[in-house]
Amino acid sequence: MASALLKAFTSPKQYFVVSLSLLSLLTPCFSIRANRRLDESDPSTVTSWTPATATWYGNPYGYGTDGGGCGYQDAVGTAPFNSMVSSGGPSLYKNGRGCGACYQVRCTSNALCSGNPVTVVISDECVGCYDDTAFFDMSGTAFGALSGSFSADQFRNIGRVKVEYRRVPCDYKGVKITFRVDSGSNPYYLAVLIKYVAGDGDIRKVEVMPFPGSGWATMEPSWGIVYKYQSDSSMAGPFSFRITTGTGKVLVVENAIPVGWQPSQTYESAVNY
């Protein structure tokens, strides 16, 4: 059948067009495979290194800042963050949607670089860091780790280096997703900071069940990795949450915040990705 159809066309151009059309019919999987694209936002699929710039700020042996554009506060200086954090330029911070994402960063551009990758979590916004595709303004601890233990102080004196980075899954070694209730929360307004999200690390969407059995209500992004919900009725808890990460992975965290909850308190759940 194919040869008969091709003989009907004598023009090379006609022959080429029909040949491609027949190929797509005879091998339908070809077009499907050709249109598949590696999702570079998925930390489990990205393995290549990309150029970037790195600097550092804050105490040479510290965690950058205990404020930060993500809202983690002084948690960045304790386990499981352990000061291995970084501010991100626009392509990493993503107006707060990049908070919690984990990256390996390595330096091979200087004699003091160890070449060994270190893993950092995006915990802040690097304001004004627009002069490269990706910009890491790292804590003093994380930046020094790029050189290894013997030359960290000398390496920090360089101030700014070319590095390479890649997205990796976050691994919090068994720590569960944790919710900190914002100090401004009350029975009609709930705002929560969500931290230690394993895997993707970043969050696309948060839903809350404001009343037992009431169904899911979408929380609004407040700032950084803080989400808020306002109700016309008093909310006593418990609160369950449905979290969707940057690549669409969904996790239900049941009864994460109990009855009798209080502003400025932290509640660790029983699950993680």
C-alpha positions in Angstrom: 0.0 0.0 0.0 2.8 2.4 0.9 4.7 1.8 -2.3 1.6 2.3 -4.4 0.9 5.6 -2.8 4.4 6.8 -3.3 4.4 5.9 -7.0 1.5 8.3 -7.5 3.9 11.2 -6.9 6.8 12.0 -9.2 7.9 15.3 -7.7 10.7 14.9 -5.1 8.9 17.4 -2.9 5.7 15.5 -3.0 7.5 12.3 -2.4 9.2 13.7 0.7 5.9 15.1 2.2 4.1 11.8 1.7 7.0 9.8 3.1 6.9 11.8 6.3 3.1 11.5 6.6 3.3 7.7 6.2 6.1 7.5 8.7 3.9 9.2 11.3 1.1 6.8 10.6 3.3 3.7 10.6 5.1 4.7 13.8 2.6 6.6 16.0 4.9 6.5 19.0 7.5 8.6 17.3 5.5 11.8 17.6 4.7 11.2 21.2 8.3 10.6 22.2 9.5 13.6 20.2 7.1 15.9 22.1 8.1 14.7 25.5 10.1 17.2 27.4 12.3 16.9 30.5 10.7 18.9 33.3 13.6 21.0 34.5 11.7 22.0 37.6 11.7 18.5 38.9 14.7 18.0 41.1 14.6 14.2 40.4 15.2 14.7 36.7 17.8 17.4 36.4 21.4 16.2 36.6 23.4 18.7 34.4 25.3 21.6 35.9 24.5 25.2 35.0 26.8 28.3 35.4 25.9 30.8 38.1 27.5 33.4 40.4 27.9 33.1 44.2 28.7 35.6 46.9 28.0 35.5 50.7 26.6 37.8 53.4 26.2 38.0 57.1 28.5 36.4 59.7 31.4 34.5 58.2 30.4 31.5 60.2 26.7 32.2 60.3 23.4 31.7 58.5 23.0 34.9 56.5 20.1 36.5 58.3 17.4 35.4 60.7 14.8 37.5 58.9 14.8 36.5 55.2 12.3 36.8 52.4 11.0 33.3 53.0 10.0 33.7 56.6 12.1 30.9 58.2 13.4 33.3 60.8 16.2 31.8 63.0 15.3 28.3 62.1 17.9 28.6 59.3 20.6 28.4 62.0 19.4 25.1 63.5 18.9 21.6 62.3 18.0 20.5 59.7 19.0 23.7 57.8 22.2 23.9 59.8 23.1 27.3 58.3 23.4 25.7 54.8 21.1 28.3 53.2 21.2 30.9 50.4 19.4 33.9 49.1 18.4 33.6 45.5 18.3 36.0 42.6 15.0 36.3 40.7 15.4 33.0 38.8 15.8 31.1 42.1 13.6 33.1 44.5 10.7 33.3 42.1 8.8 35.9 44.1 8.8 33.5 47.0 7.7 30.4 45.1 11.3 29.2 45.1 11.5 29.2 48.9 12.5 25.7 50.2 14.0 24.5 46.9 17.4 22.7 47.3 20.4 23.1 45.1 23.8 21.6 44.9 26.5 24.3 44.2 30.1 23.6 43.4 33.1 25.8 42.6 35.9 24.8 40.3 36.9 28.3 39.0 39.5 29.2 41.7 42.5 27.4 43.1 40.9 27.6 46.5 37.7 25.8 45.4 37.4 22.2 46.5 35.2 21.2 43.6 32.9 19.3 45.9 29.2 20.2 45.8 27.4 21.6 48.9 23.7 21.6 49.2 21.8 24.8 50.1 18.2 25.7 50.6 16.7 28.9 49.2 15.7 30.9 52.3 15.8 34.5 51.3 15.7 36.9 48.4 18.9 38.4 46.9 17.7 41.9 46.1 19.5 43.5 43.2 21.1 40.2 42.0 20.3 40.5 38.3 23.7 40.2 36.6 23.7 36.5 35.9 21.3 33.7 34.9 21.3 32.4 38.5 22.7 34.1 41.6 23.4 32.6 45.0 24.0 35.0 47.9 25.0 32.3 50.4 25.4 32.2 54.1 29.0 32.5 55.3 28.9 28.9 56.4 27.7 27.6 53.0 30.0 29.8 51.0 33.0 28.7 53.1 32.1 25.1 52.5 32.7 25.5 48.8 36.4 25.6 49.6 36.7 22.8 52.1 37.7 23.2 55.7 41.3 24.3 55.3 40.9 27.5 53.2 37.4 28.7 54.1 38.5 32.0 55.6 40.8 32.8 52.7 38.2 31.7 50.2 35.5 34.1 51.8 37.9 37.0 51.2 37.4 36.5 47.4 33.8 37.5 47.9 32.5 36.5 44.5 33.1 33.4 42.4 31.7 31.7 39.4 30.0 28.4 40.3 27.9 25.7 38.9 24.6 24.5 40.3 21.8 21.9 39.8 18.5 21.3 41.5 18.3 18.3 43.8 15.6 16.8 46.1 15.6 18.0 49.6 16.4 15.4 52.3 15.7 16.4 55.9 16.7 13.0 57.3 13.3 12.0 58.8 12.2 15.5 59.9 8.5 15.9 59.2 6.7 18.9 57.6 6.4 21.6 60.2 3.9 24.5 60.6 4.5 27.7 62.4 1.4 29.8 63.1 2.0 33.4 62.4 1.9 35.8 65.3 -1.0 37.8 63.7 -3.3 34.8 63.5 -6.6 34.7 65.4 -9.8 32.5 65.3 -10.9 34.3 62.0 -7.5 34.6 60.3 -4.9 31.8 60.0 -1.4 32.3 58.5 1.2 29.6 58.6 4.8 29.2 57.6 5.5 25.7 56.2 9.0 24.3 56.4 11.1 21.2 55.9 9.2 20.0 52.8 11.2 17.1 51.5 11.6 16.2 47.8 10.7 19.2 45.7 11.0 21.5 48.7 9.1 24.3 47.1 5.3 24.8 47.2 2.8 25.6 44.5 -0.5 25.5 46.4 -1.7 25.0 49.9 -5.3 24.1 50.9 -6.7 24.0 54.5 -9.7 22.2 56.0 -10.8 25.0 58.3 -13.4 23.0 60.0 -13.6 19.2 60.4 -15.3 17.7 57.4 -15.8 21.1 55.7 -13.8 20.3 52.5 -10.7 22.0 51.2 -10.3 25.8 51.0 -7.4 27.4 49.0 -5.0 29.5 51.1 -3.6 32.6 49.6 0.2 33.2 49.4 1.0 35.9 51.9 4.8 36.3 51.5 7.7 34.0 51.2 6.5 30.5 52.1 3.7 31.9 54.4 0.1 31.1 53.4 -3.1 32.7 54.8 -6.8 32.0 55.1 -9.6 34.2 56.4 -13.0 32.9 57.6 -16.3 34.5 58.5 -16.6 31.9 61.3 -14.4 31.2 64.3 -11.8 28.5 63.6 -10.9 26.4 66.5 -9.1 23.6 64.8 -7.8 21.0 64.2 -6.5 22.0 60.8 -5.6 19.6 58.1 -3.6 20.7 55.0 -3.3 19.6 51.4 0.1 20.6 50.0 1.0 20.7 46.3 4.7 21.1 45.4 6.2 22.7 42.4 6.0 19.6 40.3 2.5 18.8 41.3 3.1 16.2 44.0 0.2 16.3 46.5 0.4 15.4 50.2 -2.4 15.5 52.8 -1.3 16.4 56.3 -4.1 15.5 58.7 -4.7 17.3 61.9 -1.4 19.1 61.6 -2.4 21.9 64.0 -4.5 20.8 67.0 -7.5 22.3 68.8 -6.3 25.0 71.2 -3.7 26.2 68.7 -1.9 29.4 69.5 -0.2 32.2 67.5 3.6 32.0 67.3 3.6 28.3 68.1 5.2 25.5 66.0 3.6 22.2 65.2 5.4 19.3 63.6 3.3 16.9 61.6 3.6 13.1 61.3 4.3 13.0 57.5 6.6 14.2 54.7 7.1 13.5 51.1 
